[in-house]
């Protein structure tokens, strides 16, 4: 006899806007690569000399669309912005070579990896996981996804209330998009619907209630959110 599903509310799929297509991208999983720009690695106290990339995750429903007005996160007094190139996968695979990884890419977007930095620092000091510093509600604001391969050489910038706080170039990434996807596919089997946040340039810093964030990468639709005062 087949098992009877419990009478729980249905979970709505997480859907991200696709630029110019009148369609949406169903989000399956979110993976993030840490310290993928040399200057950001240095500001976080690490050696940027091309170590193996490391990854962490966010829940799919951490995604919120550009234009959102967000409640300021709980349990933090040091919320940080991290603007990133985000790659959306339209294919999957395991143990891929970099030269095969580009075929998985559906499109690219600009996103923010919002971080409760005080919770992260406390967890690091105690040798504990820092999931709650990264994977909290609305911690992945995401601009519209533009179909096609992401740029290889483009300015990436974060503005806070109109003032530039982060600025770099995608070409400065330690690991390229194909290399990131290939490394990640050794740990997990990637699938359509996965998002990969590819790291942030130097200049990360605090966001206060009432402030407005805007993230830009040349050639991609921007992402912007405001935090309630």
N, C-alpha and C positions, 0 to 999 in steps of 0.2 A: 504494500500500500504506500503511495507516495506521501512524503511528509507535507504537512499543511503549513504554509507560511504564517508566521506570527502576524497579528493584525496591527502592524506598525504603520505610521504614515509613510507614504511613498517619498523617496528621496529624489528631488528634482535634479536633473543633470546640470553640471556647471558648463555654461556656454559662453564662449568668448567671441566678440565681434570679428568678422572678416571684412577688411576694407574693400568696398566697391563691389561686393559679390552678392549682397542681399542674403547672406548666409551666416551661419554661426559655426564655431569650431568646438566640438565637445571635448572638454578637458578630462583626461584620464588620471594622470599623475604629474607632479611637479618635482623636478630635480634641480638643484642649484650647485654650481661649482664655486668653491671658495678661493679667494685671493688669486685671481687670474690676471691681475695687472700688477706689475712690479712695484710701483709706487704705493699702491694700496697694501700690498703684502708688507712693505717696509713700515707703513704707518700702523699696521696691526702687529708689528714686532716679529715678522717672519722673514726667512731667506727666500728671495724671489728667483733663485737660480734654477728655474725649470724643474722643480720637484714633481713627482707624480701628482696629478690633480686629485683633490678630495671632494666628496659630495655630501650634501644633506638634502632633506626633503621638506616640502610643505604640503599640507592637504590640498586637494583640488579646490575645495570651496574657500580657500584663502584668496582666490582670484576675485577682484572687484573691478568693474569697468572704469575707464577714464571718465571724469566728470562727477565721480561720486563725492558726496560729503560724508566723511567718516567720523564715527565716535573715536575719541582718543583712547588708545588701548589701556586696559587696566594693568595694575601691578608694575608700572614703569614710570620713572622720572627721567629717562634718557632714551627716547625713541630716536633711532637714526634712519636717515634716508640712504639708500644704495641704488642708484640708477643702473640698469643693466639691459644689454641686448638679450632678448628672449627668442629662442628658436622653437617653433611648433612642428612636431613630427607628424607626417602623414603616412609613414611606413614604420616597420619595426625590424628587430633582429637581435641576435646575440653574438658576442665575440666578433664584432665587425672590424674590418681594416679601415683606416681613415679614408682611403680612396673609394670605399663603398658607402661611407656614411652620408655623403651629400645627397644620395638618392632618397634618403628618409625624410628630407626636409620639405615641409609643406609651405612654410612661410616664416616671417619674423615680425617681432613687435618690440616696443619699448616697455619695460616694466620696472617696478620698484620692489626690491627685496627689503621690506621694512624690518627693522631689527630692534628688539628691546635690549639695548646694549648693556644696561646694568644687570639684567638677568643673565645675559651671556657671560659677562665677566665673572659673576658670582659662580656660575656653573663651572666655568673653566678653572677657577681657583680651587674648587673642591673636587675636580676631576670627574664631574658629572656630565651627562648629556645636556645639550643646550637646545633641545627641541622647542621648548616653550619660549625661547628667545627669538625663534625664527618662524615657527609654524602656528602662530596665533591667528585669530579672526581678522580677515581683511588685510593680511600681511603681504599680499601680492597684487597690488594695483597693476592693471595691464591695459595698454593701449590697443587699438585695433590691429589685427594681424594682417600684414601685407603678404599675399602669396608670392612665392619665389624665394630664391636664395638670399640670405642676409648680406648686407654690404661687407666687404673685406677691409675697407679703408674709409671711415666716416667719423665725423666728430660726434661724441657722446657727451651730453651735458645735463646737469641737474640745476634747476633754479628754485630757490626758496624765496617766496614773496618778491619775485622778479630779480633777485640777486643770484649771480652764478656761484654755486658752491662746489660743484664737481665739473671738471672738463677734461676730456682725454680723447683718444682715438681708438676705434675698434682694432686698428692695426697693432696697437700696443698690448693686445692680449698675449699672455704667455703661451697659452694653448689655443689653437684655432678651433673654429666650430667643428670641422670634421674630426679633429683629434679629441675634442671633448666628448663627442658622441661615441667615438670608437672606445675610449677609455670607459665611459659609463656602461656601454654594452657588455663589458666584461663582468660587471657586477650584477646586472639585471637584464632581463630580456625586454628591450624597448618595444613600444607598440604605438600605433596611431592614436593621437590624442595626448601624448606626453608633451609637456613643456620643459625646456631646459633653459634656466637662467645662467648666463655665461660669465658672471663676475662683474665687479664694479671698479671704476678708476678711483684714484685717491680723492680725498676731500670729504669723506663721509662725515656727517655731523648731526646734531640734534634738531628735531622738529618740535615745535610747541603747539598747544591748542590754539586754534584760530589761524594757523599758517597754511599757505598754499604751496603745493609742490608741483613742479612741471618737469618732466623728463623728455629729452629730445635725442634722436639719432638722425643725422642727415639722411633723407630719403625715406624715412618711416613716419607714420602718424605718431604724434606725441601722446604722452599720457600725463594727465593732471588730476590731482585730488586735493581736497581741502579738509582740514580737521576742524571739527566743531570747537568753538571757543568754550 
